[in-house]
Amino acid sequence: MSHCEENNINAKMVPRTEEEIERIIKRLKRIEGQVRGVQKMVEDNRYCIDILVQISAINAALKKVGLNLLERHANHCVSKAICEGNGEESIRELMDVIKQFSK
């Protein structure tokens, strides 16, 4: 069966597997904990540089989640759209989100 046939479902997206969802949620919860940690650092009047280092780590973690989602989207949803003849619209949408993501 070709990749086009595998993804032939009637939806714009290819649904994430339970494993993919769990992995993303786990990462987001870890980031949420980091944000709470930064809030506590501010409340405790911690040194600015220490707080900034943690904010940088949070930004890097969010960017990694975003890049993983972008890669998955390209490999599944965009690929599906191309196979179904809707590739131009899907690629335009992907490029728009990449531009927004890279600001």
SULUR-V859616 format. One record per residue. SS is DSSP state (@ for helix, = for strand, . for the rest). PSI is psi in degrees with one decimal (999 if undefined). Layout:
ss->(SS & SS)
psi->(PSI & PSI)
This chain:
ss->(. & . & @ & @ & @ & @ & . & . & . & . & . & . & . & . & . & . & . & @ & @ & @ & @ & @ & @ & @ & @ & @ & @ & @ & @ & @ & @ & @ & @ & @ & @ & @ & @ & @ & @ & @ & @ & @ & @ & . & . & . & . & @ & @ & @ & @ & @ & @ & @ & @ & @ & @ & @ & @ & @ & @ & @ & @ & @ & @ & @ & @ & @ & @ & @ & @ & @ & @ & @ & @ & @ & @ & @ & @ & @ & @ & @ & @ & . & . & . & @ & @ & @ & @ & @ & @ & @ & @ & @ & @ & @ & @ & @ & @ & @ & . & .)
psi->(133.7 & 164.5 & -36.7 & -40.9 & -36.5 & -37.6 & 17.4 & 75.5 & 156.0 & 72.8 & 158.0 & -32.1 & 161.8 & 114.1 & 143.8 & 149.8 & 163.2 & -38.8 & -42.4 & -44.1 & -47.0 & -41.3 & -43.4 & -45.9 & -41.5 & -44.9 & -44.2 & -36.9 & -36.7 & -43.1 & -41.6 & -40.9 & -38.9 & -40.5 & -43.3 & -37.7 & -40.4 & -40.9 & -43.3 & -39.4 & -41.1 & -46.1 & -36.8 & 4.9 & 44.4 & 163.2 & 134.3 & -44.2 & -39.9 & -40.7 & -43.9 & -37.3 & -41.2 & -38.7 & -40.1 & -40.9 & -39.2 & -45.6 & -43.0 & -41.4 & -43.0 & -40.6 & -39.4 & -43.3 & -45.1 & -43.7 & -38.1 & -41.5 & -40.0 & -44.4 & -44.6 & -42.3 & -45.2 & -43.5 & -23.1 & -64.9 & -46.0 & -42.0 & -43.4 & -45.3 & -40.6 & -45.0 & -31.5 & 1.8 & 10.3 & 25.7 & -39.2 & -48.1 & -44.1 & -39.9 & -40.7 & -44.6 & -43.4 & -45.1 & -37.7 & -43.1 & -32.1 & -42.5 & -44.8 & -41.8 & -32.1 & 3.1 & 999)
